Amino acid sequence: MSRCDGWIVAETLLLDLGSSSLKWQVRSDAGLVLDEGRQEWATSDVTPALPRLRPVSVWMVRVGMEQRERVLRADIRARYGGVPVVSVRPQTQGPGGLRLDYDLRQFGADRYCALLGALARTRAPAVVVDAGTAVTLDLLGADGRHLGGYILPGLRLGLEAVNRLFTDELQSQVAATLRLDAEVTIDDPAREPGHDTGKALLHGWIQGLAGAVERLGAQHPLAGQDLAWWLTGGDAARLANLLGRPVHVEPGLVFDGLWCHLSPDCGQGATP
């Protein structure tokens, strides 16, 4: 950290603006995480809880409506003044050898950064899963080529959609069962058939989602080889418990990829 015009200056502020939450990290020039935070931010009428200290620059990954980014940028200006703010966009030829053959207008910056985060760690062929509001699953070749991907409704999104099919009375009966707070874990009991509608729905969707991820990952062209599975996102740990394979759960994978986007030597130390 340093001082500038009386401010204590943190080096770089990284923002991950998702569909329902805002996450941030402050990193030094060397990439060391100095501070981080997260808040639910589904509506833009809530003041974002950003770091108090003024950064040198702000780099952002945004998915969802552009209006939310405009609100966030306005708050950044009000809080920090004229700090440069850059919203990352996917590139056909990315850092670390990443190559995308995808309509970039439809490829989320979060998926792009998650792939960069995986490439920064290994050159093994990989399955990269971001389990958030939606579950995205991307296939990555050992040479850095993106081999396509899949998108599924996330855990909560799927439960909410099916729950809306029920009567108001039944919705109230199953509401407590379907509530998924941060402290709620999903483990072996979720594999059992339910004996009430709430558990039948919860266990059915959890198992269905885990099974879909397993099946889609098996579509990797190099599935006969040792694939590295990388999971990130709010429900990554829950999903990992239900997959029948070793996986790497990396909550900061998108941030690592965002940092990789800023670093010309990204991935040079990755293991083969």
C-alpha positions in Angstrom: 0.0 0.0 0.0 1.0 3.6 -0.5 -0.2 7.2 0.0 -1.6 9.5 -2.6 -3.0 13.0 -1.8 -3.6 11.9 1.8 -5.3 8.7 0.9 -4.1 5.3 1.9 -4.1 3.5 -1.5 -4.8 -0.2 -2.0 -3.3 -1.4 -5.3 -6.2 -2.9 -7.4 -9.8 -3.6 -6.6 -11.3 -6.6 -8.4 -15.1 -6.9 -8.6 -17.3 -9.9 -9.5 -20.8 -8.6 -10.1 -23.0 -11.7 -10.4 -26.7 -12.1 -10.9 -27.5 -12.0 -7.2 -24.3 -11.0 -5.4 -21.3 -8.7 -5.4 -17.9 -10.0 -4.5 -14.6 -8.1 -4.3 -11.0 -8.5 -3.6 -8.2 -6.0 -3.1 -4.8 -7.2 -4.4 -1.3 -5.9 -4.3 0.9 -5.4 -7.4 2.2 -9.0 -6.8 -1.3 -10.4 -6.7 -1.5 -10.9 -3.0 -5.0 -10.8 -1.7 -5.1 -7.9 0.9 -8.8 -7.9 1.6 -12.0 -9.4 0.3 -15.8 -9.3 0.9 -19.2 -10.4 -0.4 -22.8 -9.2 -0.1 -26.1 -10.2 -1.6 -26.9 -7.6 -4.2 -29.8 -8.8 -6.3 -31.3 -5.2 -6.4 -29.4 -2.1 -7.3 -31.2 0.1 -4.8 -28.9 -1.3 -2.0 -25.7 0.6 -1.5 -22.8 -1.8 -2.4 -20.5 -2.6 0.5 -17.1 -1.8 -1.1 -13.7 -1.3 0.6 -13.1 1.9 2.5 -9.7 2.5 1.0 -9.3 4.0 -2.4 -7.8 1.7 -5.1 -5.5 2.7 -7.9 -7.8 1.0 -10.4 -10.9 -1.1 -10.5 -11.4 -4.2 -12.8 -14.8 -5.7 -13.0 -16.5 -8.9 -14.2 -20.2 -8.4 -14.7 -23.0 -10.8 -15.7 -26.7 -9.9 -15.9 -28.2 -6.5 -16.7 -26.0 -3.6 -17.7 -28.1 -1.3 -15.5 -26.6 -2.9 -12.4 -23.1 -2.1 -13.6 -24.0 1.6 -14.2 -25.3 1.8 -10.7 -22.1 0.2 -9.4 -19.9 2.5 -11.4 -21.8 5.6 -10.1 -21.2 4.4 -6.5 -17.5 3.9 -7.3 -17.2 7.4 -8.6 -19.0 8.8 -5.6 -16.8 6.8 -3.2 -13.3 7.0 -4.9 -13.5 9.8 -7.3 -11.9 9.4 -10.8 -10.4 6.0 -10.4 -10.3 4.1 -13.7 -12.8 1.3 -14.0 -12.5 -1.4 -16.6 -15.2 -4.0 -17.3 -13.5 -7.1 -18.7 -14.8 -8.6 -21.9 -13.9 -12.1 -23.2 -11.3 -12.3 -26.0 -10.9 -14.8 -28.8 -7.2 -15.1 -27.9 -6.9 -14.7 -24.2 -4.0 -14.7 -21.8 -2.3 -18.0 -20.9 -3.0 -19.5 -24.3 -6.8 -19.5 -24.0 -8.6 -19.7 -27.3 -12.4 -19.3 -27.6 -14.5 -20.5 -30.5 -17.8 -19.1 -29.2 -20.0 -16.1 -29.9 -18.3 -13.6 -27.6 -21.5 -11.5 -27.3 -23.0 -14.5 -25.4 -20.0 -15.7 -23.5 -20.0 -14.4 -19.9 -17.0 -12.6 -18.5 -17.3 -14.9 -15.4 -16.9 -18.0 -17.6 -14.0 -16.4 -19.4 -12.2 -15.6 -16.1 -12.9 -19.0 -14.6 -11.2 -20.6 -17.6 -8.2 -18.3 -17.2 -8.1 -19.2 -13.5 -7.9 -22.9 -14.4 -5.3 -22.3 -17.0 -3.2 -20.5 -14.5 -3.0 -23.6 -12.4 -2.6 -26.5 -14.8 -2.2 -27.4 -18.5 -4.2 -30.6 -18.0 -7.5 -30.9 -19.9 -10.2 -29.6 -17.6 -13.9 -29.4 -16.8 -14.6 -26.0 -15.2 -17.9 -25.6 -13.3 -19.2 -22.4 -11.9 -22.1 -23.2 -9.6 -24.0 -20.0 -9.0 -27.4 -18.7 -9.9 -26.8 -20.7 -13.1 -24.5 -23.6 -13.4 -22.0 -23.2 -16.3 -19.8 -26.1 -17.3 -17.0 -25.5 -19.8 -14.6 -28.0 -21.4 -11.0 -27.0 -21.8 -8.3 -28.7 -23.8 -4.7 -29.1 -22.6 -3.6 -26.6 -25.3 -5.9 -23.9 -23.9 -8.7 -24.3 -26.5 -12.2 -24.0 -25.2 -14.1 -27.0 -26.4 -17.6 -25.7 -25.7 -19.9 -25.8 -22.7 -23.3 -26.2 -21.1 -25.6 -24.1 -19.0 -28.1 -25.3 -16.4 -30.4 -23.7 -13.8 -28.6 -23.4 -10.5 -29.6 -25.1 -7.3 -31.8 -22.3 -6.0 -33.1 -21.3 -9.4 -34.3 -24.8 -10.1 -36.0 -25.2 -6.7 -37.7 -21.9 -7.1 -39.0 -22.7 -10.5 -40.5 -26.1 -9.5 -41.9 -24.7 -6.3 -44.0 -22.2 -8.3 -45.9 -25.1 -9.7 -47.4 -25.9 -6.3 -50.4 -24.4 -4.6 -49.8 -21.6 -2.0 -50.7 -24.0 0.8 -48.1 -26.6 -0.3 -45.5 -23.9 -0.9 -45.8 -22.8 2.7 -45.5 -26.3 3.9 -42.2 -27.0 2.0 -40.7 -23.5 2.4 -38.5 -24.4 5.4 -37.2 -27.6 3.8 -36.2 -25.7 0.6 -34.5 -22.8 2.3 -30.8 -23.0 1.5 -28.8 -20.8 3.8 -25.0 -20.6 3.7 -24.8 -22.8 6.8 -26.9 -25.6 5.3 -24.9 -28.5 4.1 -25.9 -31.1 1.6 -24.4 -34.5 2.2 -25.2 -38.2 2.0 -28.8 -37.9 3.4 -29.6 -35.9 0.2 -29.2 -39.2 -1.7 -32.1 -40.8 0.0 -35.7 -40.6 -1.4 -37.8 -38.1 0.4 -40.9 -39.0 2.5 -42.5 -35.5 2.1 -42.8 -33.2 -0.9 -40.1 -30.8 0.4 -37.4 -33.4 0.7 -38.5 -35.3 -2.4 -38.1 -32.0 -4.4 -34.9 -31.0 -2.7 -33.2 -34.4 -3.0 -34.5 -34.9 -6.5 -33.2 -31.6 -7.8 -29.9 -31.9 -6.0 -29.3 -35.4 -7.3 -30.5 -34.4 -10.8 -28.2 -31.4 -11.0 -25.2 -33.5 -9.8 -26.0 -36.2 -12.2 -26.3 -33.7 -15.1 -23.0 -32.2 -14.3 -21.3 -35.7 -14.1 -22.9 -36.7 -17.5 -22.0 -33.4 -19.2 -18.4 -33.5 -18.0 -18.2 -37.0 -19.5 -18.8 -35.4 -22.9 -15.3 -34.0 -22.8 -13.5 -35.2 -25.9 -10.5 -36.2 -23.7 -12.7 -37.9 -21.1 -10.5 -41.1 -21.3 -7.6 -39.1 -19.9 -7.1 -37.6 -16.5 -9.3 -34.5 -16.4 -8.9 -31.8 -13.8 -12.3 -30.8 -12.4 -12.5 -27.2 -11.1 -15.5 -26.0 -9.2 -16.3 -22.5 -8.1 -19.3 -20.4 -7.2 -21.6 -20.2 -4.2 -22.8 -23.8 -4.4 -19.5 -25.4 -5.5 -18.8 -27.1 -2.1 -22.4 -28.5 -2.0 -22.1 -29.9 -5.5 -18.6 -31.3 -5.0 -20.0 -33.5 -2.1 -22.3 -35.2 -4.5 -19.9 -35.8 -7.5 -18.3 -39.3 -7.7 -14.8 -38.0 -8.5 -12.0 -35.9 -7.1 -12.5 -32.2 -7.7 -10.8 -29.0 -6.8 -13.1 -26.4 -5.1 -11.7 -23.0 -5.7 -14.0 -20.1 -4.4 -11.6 -17.5 -5.9 -11.3 -19.0 -9.4 -13.0 -16.1 -11.2 -10.8 -13.6 -9.3 -7.7 -15.5 -10.1 -8.7 -15.5 -13.7 -9.5 -11.8 -13.6 -6.0 -11.2 -12.2 -4.6 -13.4 -14.9 -6.3 -11.2 -17.5 -4.2 -8.3 -16.2 -0.9 -10.3 -16.1 1.0 -11.0 -19.3 2.9 -13.9 -17.8 -0.4 -15.7 -16.7 -0.1 -19.5 -16.6 3.7 -19.7 -17.2 4.1 -21.6 -13.9 1.1 -23.9 -14.5 1.8 -27.6 -14.1 1.3 -29.9 -17.2 
